[in-house]
Amino acid sequence: MAGAREHLRDMALFVDVVNAMSFTRAAERLGMPKSSLSRRIALLERAIGVRLLNRTTRSLELTEAGAAYHARCVEIVDAAEVAHEELADLVRTPRGHLRVSMLPDLGVVFLAPLLATFARLHPAISFEIDLSPRRVDLLAEGYDVAIRAGVLADSSMTARRLAMMEASLYAAPAYLAARGVPAHPGDLAEHACLRLPLGSVGGRWRLIRGDETIDVDVDGSFAVNNMGMTRRLAELGLGIAFIHRYMVQDALDAGTLMPVLPEWTLPPTPLYAFTATRLLPAKVRAFIEFLVTELRAWGRGGQAP
């Protein structure tokens, strides 16, 4: 591969020399020593086993083989320049097929409207969306970006923090009417709480109000690892749930959920965009920057982790 790159570079130098019909003028245009340029052309002739140029102290002439080789080199160099320009345009202009993996709750409830807006802004991009909580192999599976929430684990992937998603407590009006409204975080121990499965932090909620922090052990009949399901069970009056704020506005508007202990929040959850590399095509860079901008309205924005 290295040899092929050197041959392509030397072919381009050969075209420059023929265009100038002078090693001196070509070297000046290229900004390289004349001796280095002459040596590269000599190495090219040696590699292909034929003389390309007849050199005298006053002139430079193509040999018959050199003329034929020059014609082919011009085609190849022009094609390489076109490929470079097309690639540069691809890097500059958002276009192509964007493959995104994201959490189901995020995708269906929250990111779908943002995707619609982004698609209208960039009609040259097509989309393939995978809604799955599993950790995807971006390189092996061909994904451009994965959107995930939670603590950033050690990873070979590149992470960009999009936002800090804040969560609060909510319950159905019917539940609060039947069981009473908690006045203090300690009251939650006497309520049915829709928690995460055991083995996670679901059995203990940390509530924050300004500089004050309280840890409360909670319990209930349901342990659920899906925020959408948790919200639905809360709407059905089965307990108090902590839900990320982006998922509840329509329920609050409809009156199917009410805030509980509204002055208290749970620790915010970071939301990340993972990519396999920092060298990103325009479609991926545009998508990530768009999310960072849009998500600023939902809490602390996408600063560096």
C-alpha positions as CSV (number, residue, x, y, z in Angstrom):
1,M,0.0,0.0,0.0
2,A,2.8,2.4,0.9
3,G,4.5,1.6,-2.5
4,A,1.2,2.4,-4.3
5,R,0.9,5.7,-2.5
6,E,4.5,6.6,-3.5
7,H,3.8,5.7,-7.1
8,L,0.7,7.9,-7.2
9,R,2.6,10.8,-5.7
10,D,5.5,10.4,-8.2
11,M,3.0,10.2,-11.1
12,A,1.6,13.5,-9.9
13,L,5.1,15.0,-9.8
14,F,5.8,13.6,-13.3
15,V,2.7,15.4,-14.6
16,D,3.8,18.6,-12.9
17,V,7.3,18.3,-14.6
18,V,5.8,17.7,-18.0
19,N,3.3,20.5,-17.7
20,A,6.2,22.9,-16.8
21,M,8.6,21.1,-19.2
22,S,11.3,22.1,-16.7
23,F,12.5,20.6,-13.4
24,T,13.4,24.1,-12.2
25,R,10.0,25.7,-12.8
26,A,8.1,22.6,-11.5
27,A,10.2,22.5,-8.4
28,E,9.5,26.2,-7.8
29,R,5.7,25.7,-8.2
30,L,5.8,22.7,-5.9
31,G,8.0,24.4,-3.3
32,M,10.5,21.6,-3.2
33,P,14.2,21.3,-4.1
34,K,15.0,20.6,-7.7
35,S,17.3,17.8,-6.7
36,S,14.5,16.1,-4.7
37,L,12.1,16.4,-7.6
38,S,14.7,15.0,-10.1
39,R,15.4,12.1,-7.7
40,R,11.7,11.2,-7.4
41,I,11.3,11.1,-11.2
42,A,14.5,9.0,-11.6
43,L,13.0,6.5,-9.0
44,L,9.8,6.4,-10.9
45,E,11.6,5.6,-14.1
46,R,13.6,2.9,-12.3
47,A,10.4,1.4,-10.8
48,I,8.6,1.1,-14.2
49,G,11.8,0.1,-16.0
50,V,11.7,2.7,-18.8
51,R,13.0,6.2,-19.5
52,L,10.3,8.8,-19.6
53,L,12.2,12.0,-20.2
54,N,15.3,12.9,-22.2
55,R,17.2,15.5,-20.3
56,T,19.7,18.0,-21.6
57,T,21.2,21.1,-20.0
58,R,18.8,23.3,-22.0
59,S,15.7,21.2,-22.7
60,L,13.4,18.4,-21.5
61,E,11.6,16.1,-23.9
62,L,9.2,13.2,-23.5
63,T,10.3,9.9,-24.8
64,E,7.7,7.9,-26.8
65,A,7.0,5.8,-23.7
66,G,6.9,8.9,-21.6
67,A,4.3,10.5,-23.8
68,A,2.0,7.4,-23.5
69,Y,2.7,7.2,-19.8
70,H,1.9,10.9,-19.3
71,A,-1.5,10.5,-21.0
72,R,-2.4,7.8,-18.5
73,C,-1.0,9.7,-15.5
74,V,-3.1,12.7,-16.4
75,E,-6.2,10.6,-16.3
76,I,-5.3,9.0,-13.0
77,V,-4.2,12.2,-11.3
78,D,-7.3,14.0,-12.5
79,A,-9.5,11.1,-11.1
80,A,-7.6,11.3,-7.8
81,E,-8.3,15.0,-7.6
82,V,-12.0,14.5,-8.3
83,A,-12.2,11.8,-5.6
84,H,-10.4,14.2,-3.2
85,E,-12.8,17.0,-4.0
86,E,-15.8,14.7,-3.7
87,L,-14.6,13.5,-0.4
88,A,-13.9,17.0,0.8
89,D,-17.4,18.0,-0.2
90,L,-18.8,15.0,1.7
91,V,-16.9,16.1,4.8
92,R,-18.2,19.7,4.5
93,T,-21.8,19.0,3.4
94,P,-24.2,16.9,5.5
95,R,-25.4,14.2,3.2
96,G,-25.6,10.4,2.9
97,H,-27.1,7.6,5.0
98,L,-27.0,8.1,8.8
99,R,-27.3,5.0,11.0
100,V,-28.2,5.8,14.6
101,S,-28.7,3.5,17.6
102,M,-30.6,4.9,20.5
103,L,-32.6,3.9,23.6
104,P,-36.2,3.1,22.9
105,D,-37.6,5.6,25.3
106,L,-35.4,8.4,24.0
107,G,-36.2,7.6,20.4
108,V,-40.0,7.2,20.6
109,V,-40.9,9.8,23.2
110,F,-38.2,12.5,23.0
111,L,-35.9,12.3,20.0
112,A,-38.5,11.6,17.3
113,P,-39.7,15.2,17.0
114,L,-36.0,16.4,16.9
115,L,-35.3,13.9,14.2
116,A,-38.1,15.3,12.2
117,T,-36.7,18.8,12.5
118,F,-33.2,17.7,11.6
119,A,-34.5,15.8,8.6
120,R,-36.2,18.9,7.3
121,L,-33.0,20.9,7.7
122,H,-30.9,18.2,5.9
123,P,-33.0,16.7,3.1
124,A,-29.9,15.1,1.6
125,I,-29.6,12.7,4.6
126,S,-31.5,9.4,4.9
127,F,-31.9,7.6,8.2
128,E,-31.7,4.2,9.7
129,I,-32.7,4.1,13.4
130,D,-32.1,1.2,15.7
131,L,-34.1,1.4,19.0
132,S,-32.3,-0.9,21.4
133,P,-30.8,-0.7,24.9
134,R,-28.0,-3.0,24.0
135,R,-24.5,-1.8,23.5
136,V,-23.8,-1.8,19.8
137,D,-20.4,-2.3,18.1
138,L,-20.2,0.9,16.0
139,L,-17.5,-0.3,13.7
140,A,-18.5,-4.0,13.3
141,E,-22.2,-3.1,12.9
142,G,-21.7,0.0,10.8
143,Y,-23.4,2.5,13.0
144,D,-22.4,6.2,12.8
145,V,-23.5,7.2,16.3
146,A,-25.1,5.7,19.4
147,I,-27.1,7.8,21.9
148,R,-27.0,6.4,25.4
149,A,-27.8,7.6,28.9
150,G,-26.0,6.9,32.2
151,V,-22.6,7.0,33.8
152,L,-19.8,7.0,31.2
153,A,-18.0,3.7,31.4
154,D,-14.5,3.0,30.1
155,S,-14.8,2.6,26.4
156,S,-12.7,2.7,23.2
157,M,-15.4,4.9,21.7
158,T,-15.4,8.7,21.6
159,A,-18.1,10.3,23.7
160,R,-19.7,13.7,23.4
161,R,-22.0,14.7,26.3
162,L,-25.2,16.0,24.8
163,A,-27.1,17.0,28.0
164,M,-27.8,16.3,31.6
165,M,-31.3,15.0,31.9
166,E,-33.1,15.9,35.1
167,A,-35.6,13.7,36.8
168,S,-38.4,14.4,39.3
169,L,-41.1,12.5,41.0
170,Y,-44.6,12.1,39.6
171,A,-47.8,10.2,40.4
172,A,-51.4,10.0,39.2
173,P,-54.0,12.2,40.9
174,A,-56.0,9.1,41.8
175,Y,-53.0,7.6,43.6
176,L,-52.3,10.8,45.6
177,A,-56.0,11.1,46.4
178,A,-56.0,7.6,47.8
179,R,-52.6,7.4,49.5
180,G,-52.0,11.1,50.4
181,V,-49.4,13.6,49.1
182,P,-45.8,13.2,50.5
183,A,-44.7,16.3,52.3
184,H,-41.1,15.3,52.8
185,P,-38.7,12.8,51.1
186,G,-38.9,10.6,54.2
187,D,-42.6,10.1,53.6
188,L,-41.8,8.1,50.4
189,A,-40.9,5.0,52.6
190,E,-44.6,4.7,53.3
191,H,-45.6,4.8,49.6
192,A,-45.7,2.4,46.6
193,C,-42.7,3.5,44.5
194,L,-42.1,2.4,40.9
195,R,-38.4,1.6,41.2
196,L,-35.6,0.1,39.1
197,P,-34.8,-3.6,39.4
198,L,-32.8,-4.8,42.3
199,G,-29.0,-4.7,41.8
200,S,-29.3,-1.1,40.6
201,V,-29.9,2.1,42.6
202,G,-33.6,1.5,42.2
203,G,-34.2,0.6,45.9
204,R,-32.7,3.9,47.1
205,W,-33.5,7.3,45.8
206,R,-31.3,10.3,46.3
207,L,-33.2,13.5,46.4
208,I,-31.6,17.0,46.1
209,R,-32.9,20.4,47.0
210,G,-30.2,23.1,46.7
211,D,-27.4,22.0,48.9
212,E,-29.5,19.5,50.8
213,T,-29.3,15.8,49.9
214,I,-31.5,13.0,51.3
215,D,-31.2,9.2,50.6
216,V,-34.5,7.4,50.9
217,D,-35.0,3.6,50.8
218,V,-38.1,2.9,48.7
219,D,-40.2,-0.1,47.9
220,G,-43.1,-1.2,45.8
221,S,-44.7,-4.0,43.8
222,F,-43.1,-3.0,40.5
223,A,-39.4,-2.9,39.5
224,V,-39.1,-1.7,35.8
225,N,-36.1,-1.0,33.7
226,N,-38.0,1.0,31.0
227,M,-38.9,4.6,31.6
228,G,-41.9,4.5,29.2
229,M,-43.4,1.5,31.1
230,T,-42.7,3.3,34.4
231,R,-44.6,6.3,33.3
232,R,-47.5,4.3,32.1
233,L,-47.8,2.4,35.4
234,A,-47.6,5.7,37.2
235,E,-50.5,7.1,35.1
236,L,-52.5,4.0,36.0
237,G,-52.2,4.9,39.7
238,L,-49.8,2.1,40.7
239,G,-47.3,4.3,42.6
240,I,-44.9,7.2,42.6
241,A,-42.2,7.2,39.9
242,F,-39.1,9.2,39.1
243,I,-39.3,10.1,35.4
244,H,-37.0,12.2,33.3
245,R,-38.7,15.5,32.6
246,Y,-38.6,15.2,28.9
247,M,-41.1,12.3,29.1
248,V,-43.9,13.9,31.2
249,Q,-44.9,17.3,29.8
250,D,-47.8,15.9,27.8
251,A,-49.0,13.9,30.8
252,L,-48.9,17.0,33.0
253,D,-50.8,18.9,30.4
254,A,-53.4,16.1,30.2
255,G,-53.6,15.9,34.0
256,T,-52.7,12.2,34.1
257,L,-49.7,12.9,36.2
258,M,-48.9,15.4,38.9
259,P,-45.6,16.5,40.4
260,V,-44.6,15.0,43.8
261,L,-42.2,16.9,46.1
262,P,-41.6,19.4,43.2
263,E,-38.8,21.2,45.1
264,W,-36.8,18.0,45.1
265,T,-35.0,16.4,42.1
266,L,-33.0,13.3,41.5
267,P,-29.4,13.4,40.3
268,P,-29.3,14.3,36.6
269,T,-28.5,11.6,34.1
270,P,-25.9,12.3,31.5
271,L,-26.8,11.7,27.8
272,Y,-24.0,10.9,25.4
273,A,-23.4,10.5,21.7
274,F,-20.8,7.8,21.1
275,T,-18.8,7.6,17.9
276,A,-16.0,5.3,16.8
277,T,-13.7,8.2,16.1
278,R,-13.3,11.9,16.4
279,L,-12.9,12.3,12.7
280,L,-16.5,12.5,11.7
281,P,-18.2,13.1,8.3
282,A,-20.4,16.2,8.1
283,K,-23.7,14.2,8.5
284,V,-22.6,13.0,11.9
285,R,-21.1,16.3,13.1
286,A,-24.2,18.1,12.1
287,F,-26.5,15.6,13.9
288,I,-24.5,15.8,17.1
289,E,-24.3,19.5,17.1
290,F,-28.0,19.8,16.4
291,L,-28.8,17.6,19.4
292,V,-26.5,19.6,21.7
293,T,-28.2,22.8,20.7
294,E,-31.8,21.4,21.0
295,L,-31.2,19.6,24.3
296,R,-29.9,22.7,26.1
297,A,-33.6,23.5,26.8
298,W,-33.9,20.3,28.8
299,G,-31.3,20.9,31.5
300,R,-27.6,21.5,31.6
301,G,-26.3,21.2,28.1
302,G,-23.7,19.3,26.2
303,Q,-20.5,20.5,27.8
304,A,-17.4,18.3,27.9
305,P,-17.8,15.5,30.4
